[in-house]
Amino acid sequence: MASEPLLPEKGAVHVAAQQGDVAKLRQLSGDQLREVFCGATALHLAAAANQLRAMDVLLEVFAVDALDQLGRTPLMHATFAKSAEAMVWLVHRKAALENL
């Protein structure tokens, strides 16, 4: 069962990323996948929500160290949210550690 989105008013891409809905993410266009909500991309939200499968899909669109509008990386979002699996996933994909 999918969890309730933290911010239900966000767009479909952000809800899908947060809930790990890979099928929905694969249906969206590149432009839709790049939408920003409250300064963050879907990759940032997926990292914070520990949604590794969604992160796999989103890494096809974003760099592992993509910055949100405040200059934060997905690894920073995962760290702040204490999403341990996402942190390991990102480090294994060469996320930069120097800004943590």
Protein Blocks (a to p, Z undefined) as FASTA:
>chain_A
ZZddfblmbcfklmmmmnopaklmmmpcfklmmpceehiafklmmmmnopaklmmmmmmm
pcfklccfkopafklmmmmnopaklmmmmmmnopafklZZ
